[in-house]
């Protein structure tokens, strides 16, 4: 076996790039678009509403996720969608220099969101097919880290670069055109790389009984999902796990950028990029890796409660910032970092729970069902968050976000998880 073949068989050759690529369109559509439209003069309510609607393809992907299971391979779907996403970003870049830039760019970003959600189905399914359960547990922190690295690229590097371009050219629209063009090129490169580098596991093939019609296979996929144990509780758990975060993520950047008279912290686009891209990256990375490690050592069941608490309690940091409006950049950065760490740590548990629910036949489609429910749990509260914030102000809004964690605390005691799920095999064997 030559060195290239060995490299292709090593999960490190594709997991980091695959989940970095998965994160780029998500962060650009869900988070960076908020900063971009705020910088281009759109008001908070419209930003929160329309960027939340852009997230709906992630919520509705169960409708077409079985097609990924019954047609072609996950590998094929993965690199194809990456290329189409690049086309979508290129189209959005072109529209920003038009009189109807808001409406036109939203159309192209919706195309990106649709293809990105389809890519998520295929990529997550490929992850589960190409790795053993033990490796899935080990790499959950790694994949989360590189997904967060994509978040850093979007919220940090690209935002800072947009601010620098705008400062040097005097044109906010040109700066964002440049960023969208860079992202389009990146997606084209990643599509070519993964078309060559992704392995071809034997289990990566259409999932249906020989002679069975595709439509029947799709129907059976839905039926099997709703026959799972505790499925009603699982659906509620997935919907509510990020209920508070779904609201916070839509207003965090506008809060940092709004004037102090409006209750914000009056930071520049570049300063917001530095906070999210340096402090945020380090905190999210530390939280995500630590979360994966503790789950692999002790199992998901043991760590579920602590991870839920650590994910939600640091939201108090934003209430503090809104209440006292500190001027110290270090103080602001530190408190944002605390919230990011808690989010990264708690999100590792959520990813493993989605894998737990998806176990069995049609795991690709069933994992997609779980992430779609997650998207609903983010997009619906996110869509109304701008109106809530405008009605009660930032200080009380962040208290409301904290209170939004109460339902998940009530539900968690009823969730049953195999105590050994997620543990390394050596940890489950008797000494």
C-alpha positions in Angstrom: 0.0 0.0 0.0 1.5 3.3 -1.1 1.7 6.4 1.2 -1.3 8.1 -0.5 -3.5 5.1 0.0 -2.5 4.8 3.7 -3.2 8.5 4.2 -6.7 8.1 2.7 -7.4 5.3 5.1 -6.5 7.4 8.1 -9.6 9.3 9.5 -7.3 12.3 10.2 -7.0 12.8 6.4 -10.7 13.6 6.0 -12.6 14.2 9.3 -11.0 17.6 10.0 -11.6 18.9 6.5 -15.0 17.4 6.2 -16.4 19.0 9.3 -14.6 22.2 8.6 -16.3 22.2 5.3 -19.6 21.3 6.9 -19.3 24.3 9.3 -18.5 27.0 6.7 -21.9 27.3 5.0 -23.7 26.9 8.3 -21.8 29.7 10.0 -22.1 31.9 7.0 -25.8 31.5 6.7 -26.8 31.4 10.3 -24.3 33.6 12.0 -22.2 35.7 9.7 -25.2 36.8 7.6 -26.5 38.4 10.9 -23.3 40.5 11.1 -23.3 41.2 7.4 -26.9 42.5 7.3 -26.4 44.5 10.5 -23.3 46.1 8.9 -25.4 46.8 5.7 -28.1 48.6 7.7 -30.9 46.0 8.2 -32.8 46.2 11.5 -32.7 43.6 14.3 -36.2 42.3 13.8 -35.8 41.6 10.1 -32.3 40.1 10.6 -33.5 37.7 13.3 -36.6 36.7 11.3 -35.1 36.2 7.9 -31.8 34.6 8.9 -33.9 32.2 11.1 -36.0 31.3 8.1 -32.8 30.6 6.2 -32.2 27.8 8.7 -35.4 26.0 7.8 -33.8 23.7 5.3 -31.9 22.1 8.2 -35.3 21.7 10.0 -37.1 20.1 7.0 -34.3 17.9 5.7 -36.1 14.7 7.0 -38.4 15.2 4.0 -35.6 14.4 1.6 -33.0 12.7 3.9 -34.2 9.2 3.0 -33.3 9.9 -0.6 -29.7 10.2 0.5 -30.0 6.7 1.9 -31.6 5.0 -1.1 -29.9 6.8 -4.0 -26.2 6.9 -4.7 -23.5 6.9 -2.0 -23.0 9.3 0.9 -19.5 10.0 -0.5 -21.0 11.1 -3.8 -23.6 13.3 -2.2 -21.0 14.9 0.0 -18.6 16.3 -2.6 -21.4 17.2 -5.0 -23.2 19.4 -2.5 -19.9 21.1 -1.6 -19.5 22.2 -5.2 -23.1 23.5 -5.5 -22.7 25.4 -2.2 -19.8 27.2 -3.9 -22.1 28.3 -6.7 -24.6 29.6 -4.2 -22.0 31.8 -2.5 -20.8 33.1 -5.8 -24.4 34.1 -6.7 -24.9 35.8 -3.3 -21.6 37.8 -3.8 -22.9 39.1 -7.2 -26.2 40.3 -5.8 -24.8 42.4 -3.0 -24.0 45.2 -5.5 -27.7 45.5 -6.6 -30.5 47.7 -5.3 -32.4 44.7 -4.0 -29.3 43.1 -2.4 -31.2 42.0 0.7 -33.9 40.0 -1.0 -31.7 38.7 -3.8 -28.9 37.6 -1.5 -31.4 35.8 0.7 -32.5 33.7 -2.3 -28.9 32.5 -2.9 -28.2 32.0 0.8 -31.4 29.8 0.9 -29.9 27.7 -1.9 -26.7 27.4 0.1 -28.8 26.4 3.2 -30.7 23.7 1.2 -27.5 22.2 -0.2 -25.7 22.5 3.1 -28.4 20.7 5.0 -28.3 18.0 2.3 -24.5 17.8 2.7 -24.9 17.4 6.4 -27.1 14.3 5.9 -24.6 12.7 3.7 -21.5 13.7 5.7 -22.9 12.6 9.0 -24.0 9.4 7.5 -20.6 8.8 6.0 -19.0 9.5 9.4 -21.1 6.7 11.0 -20.4 4.3 8.1 -16.7 4.9 7.9 -15.9 4.7 11.7 -16.5 2.2 14.5 -18.6 3.2 17.5 -15.4 3.6 19.5 -13.8 5.9 16.9 -17.1 7.8 16.6 -16.9 8.6 20.3 -13.2 9.5 20.1 -13.6 11.8 17.0 -16.8 13.5 18.2 -14.6 16.1 19.9 -12.3 16.4 16.9 -15.2 16.9 14.4 -16.7 19.4 16.8 -13.4 21.2 17.0 -13.1 21.6 13.3 -16.7 22.5 12.9 -15.9 25.2 15.5 -12.8 26.1 13.5 -15.2 26.9 10.7 -17.1 29.0 13.1 -13.9 30.8 13.9 -13.2 31.3 10.2 -16.7 32.8 9.7 -17.3 34.8 12.9 -13.6 35.7 13.3 -11.3 35.6 10.3 -13.9 36.5 7.6 -15.5 39.2 9.8 -12.2 40.8 10.7 -11.2 40.7 7.1 -14.5 42.3 6.1 -13.9 45.1 8.6 -10.3 45.6 7.3 -11.4 45.7 3.6 -14.3 48.1 4.5 -11.8 50.4 6.3 -9.4 50.4 3.4 -12.0 50.8 0.6 -14.7 52.8 2.4 -17.3 50.3 1.1 -19.1 47.8 3.4 -20.8 46.1 0.4 -17.5 45.5 -1.4 -16.0 44.0 1.7 -18.8 41.5 2.0 -18.7 40.7 -1.8 -15.1 39.9 -1.3 -15.8 37.6 1.7 -18.5 35.7 -0.1 -16.3 35.2 -3.2 -13.5 33.8 -1.0 -15.9 31.4 0.6 -17.2 30.3 -2.8 -13.6 29.5 -3.9 -13.0 27.6 -0.7 -16.0 25.4 -1.2 -14.9 24.6 -4.8 -11.4 23.5 -3.5 -12.9 21.3 -0.7 -15.3 19.6 -3.2 -12.3 18.7 -5.4 -10.3 17.5 -2.3 -13.0 15.3 -0.9 -13.9 13.9 -4.3 -10.3 12.5 -4.3 -9.6 11.9 -0.6 -12.7 10.4 1.0 -12.4 6.6 1.5 -15.0 4.2 0.1 -16.3 2.1 2.9 -18.0 -1.2 1.9 -21.2 -0.2 3.7 -21.6 3.0 1.7 -24.3 2.0 -0.7 -28.0 2.6 -1.3 -30.0 1.1 1.7 -33.0 -0.8 0.4 -34.1 -4.4 0.1 -33.4 -5.9 -3.4 -36.4 -5.3 -5.6 -38.0 -2.9 -3.2 -39.2 0.4 -4.7 -37.4 3.6 -3.6 -40.7 5.1 -2.4 -41.4 2.1 -0.1 -37.8 2.3 1.2 -38.3 6.0 2.0 -41.6 5.2 3.8 -40.0 2.4 5.9 -37.3 4.8 6.9 -39.9 7.1 8.5 -41.8 4.3 10.1 -38.7 2.8 11.7 -37.7 6.1 13.2 -41.0 6.6 15.0 -40.9 3.0 16.3 -37.7 3.7 18.4 -37.9 3.5 22.2 -38.8 6.8 23.9 -39.2 8.5 20.6 -41.6 11.1 21.8 -39.3 12.0 24.7 -36.3 12.0 22.4 -38.0 14.4 20.0 -38.9 16.8 22.8 -35.4 16.5 24.2 -33.8 17.4 20.8 -36.2 20.3 20.3 -35.6 21.8 23.7 -31.9 21.2 24.2 -30.8 24.4 22.5 -33.9 26.5 23.0 -32.1 29.2 24.8 -29.0 29.1 22.5 -31.3 29.5 19.4 -32.3 32.9 20.7 -28.9 34.0 22.0 -27.1 33.2 18.8 -29.3 35.6 16.8 -28.8 38.6 19.1 -25.3 38.1 20.4 -23.6 40.0 17.5 -26.2 42.7 17.2 -25.9 43.3 21.0 -22.1 43.6 20.7 -22.5 46.0 17.8 -25.5 48.1 18.9 -24.9 51.6 20.4 -24.7 51.9 24.2 -27.9 54.1 24.1 -29.7 51.1 22.5 -28.3 48.8 25.2 -25.4 47.4 23.3 -21.6 47.5 23.7 -20.8 49.6 20.5 -18.1 47.3 19.2 -16.9 47.5 15.6 -17.2 44.7 13.1 -13.5 44.1 13.5 -13.7 43.9 17.3 -16.6 41.5 17.1 -14.5 39.3 14.7 -11.6 39.3 17.1 -13.7 38.3 20.1 -15.5 35.5 18.2 -12.5 34.4 16.2 -9.8 34.3 19.0 -11.4 34.0 22.4 -14.4 32.3 21.0 -12.3 29.8 19.0 -10.1 28.9 22.0 -13.1 28.5 24.3 -15.2 26.5 21.9 -12.3 24.2 21.0 -11.4 23.6 24.7 -15.0 22.9 25.5 -15.6 20.6 22.5 -12.5 18.5 23.0 -13.0 18.2 26.7 -16.6 17.2 26.2 -15.6 14.4 23.8 -12.8 13.2 26.1 -15.1 12.9 29.2 -17.8 11.1 27.2 -15.3 8.6 25.8 -14.0 7.9 29.3 -17.2 7.6 31.3 -20.1 7.4 28.8 -22.8 9.9 27.8 -25.2 9.0 30.6 -22.8 10.0 33.4 -22.0 13.3 31.9 -25.4 14.4 30.4 -26.6 16.4 33.5 -23.3 18.2 34.1 -23.0 19.1 30.4 -26.5 20.5 30.2 -25.8 22.7 33.2 -22.4 23.9 32.0 -24.0 24.7 28.6 -26.7 27.0 29.9 -25.4 28.6 33.1 -22.7 30.7 31.4 -25.5 32.6 29.5 -25.5 34.7 32.6 -22.4 36.3 31.1 -24.5 38.1 28.5 -26.9 39.3 31.1 -24.0 40.8 33.1 -22.7 42.5 29.9 -26.1 44.0 29.2 -26.7 45.1 32.8 -23.4 46.8 33.4 -22.2 47.5 29.8 -18.4 47.3 30.7 -16.0 49.2 28.4 -13.1 46.9 29.0 -12.4 44.8 25.9 -10.7 42.2 28.1 -13.8 41.9 30.3 -16.1 41.6 27.3 -13.9 39.0 25.6 -13.5 36.9 28.8 -17.3 36.8 29.5 -18.1 35.9 25.9 -15.4 33.2 26.1 -17.0 31.7 29.2 -20.3 31.4 27.4 -18.5 29.8 24.3 -16.7 27.3 26.5 -20.0 26.1 28.1 -21.6 25.9 24.7 -18.8 23.8 23.2 -18.7 21.5 26.2 -22.5 20.9 26.3 -22.9 20.5 22.5 -20.6 17.4 22.6 -23.2 15.6 24.7 -25.9 16.7 22.2 -24.0 15.3 19.2 -23.5 11.9 21.0 -27.2 11.8 21.9 -28.2 12.3 18.2 -25.9 9.4 17.3 -27.5 7.3 20.1 -31.0 8.0 18.8 -29.9 7.2 15.2 -28.6 3.7 16.0 -30.0 0.9 13.9 -31.0 0.6 10.3 -31.1 3.9 8.2 -28.8 5.6 10.7 -28.0 8.3 8.1 -31.6 9.3 7.6 -32.4 9.0 11.3 -29.4 11.1 12.3 -30.7 13.7 9.8 -34.1 13.6 11.5 -32.4 14.4 14.8 -30.4 17.3 13.4 -33.6 18.6 11.7 -35.4 18.6 14.9 -32.4 20.5 16.4 -32.8 23.0 13.6 -36.4 23.5 14.5 -35.4 24.0 18.1 -33.0 26.7 17.0 -34.9 28.4 14.1 -38.4 28.9 15.7 -37.2 30.7 18.9 -34.6 32.4 16.8 -37.2 33.8 14.4 -39.0 35.6 17.2 -36.0 36.6 19.3 -35.5 39.9 17.6 -39.1 40.9 18.4 -38.7 39.8 22.0 -35.5 41.7 22.4 -37.0 44.9 20.9 -39.9 44.6 23.3 -38.1 44.0 26.6 -34.5 45.2 25.9 -31.2 43.4 26.0 -31.0 43.0 29.8 -34.3 41.2 30.3 -33.9 39.4 27.0 -30.8 37.6 28.3 -32.6 36.7 31.5 -35.3 35.2 29.3 -32.7 33.2 27.4 -31.4 31.8 30.8 -35.0 30.9 31.8 -35.4 29.1 28.5 -33.3 26.3 29.8 -36.0 25.3 32.4 -37.9 22.9 30.1 -34.7 20.8 29.3 -34.0 20.5 33.0 -37.5 19.2 33.6 -37.3 16.7 30.8 -33.8 15.2 31.3 -34.5 12.9 34.2 -36.9 10.9 32.0 -34.3 10.2 29.3 -32.9 6.7 29.3 -29.4 6.1 27.9 -27.3 3.0 27.9 -24.6 3.6 30.6 -21.9 2.1 28.3 -22.8 4.2 25.3 -19.9 6.3 24.1 -17.3 4.7 26.4 -14.1 3.3 25.1 -14.4 -0.5 25.0 -11.5 -0.9 27.4 -13.4 1.1 30.0 -16.4 -1.2 29.8 -14.5 -4.4 30.2 -14.1 -5.9 33.7 -10.6 -5.6 35.3 
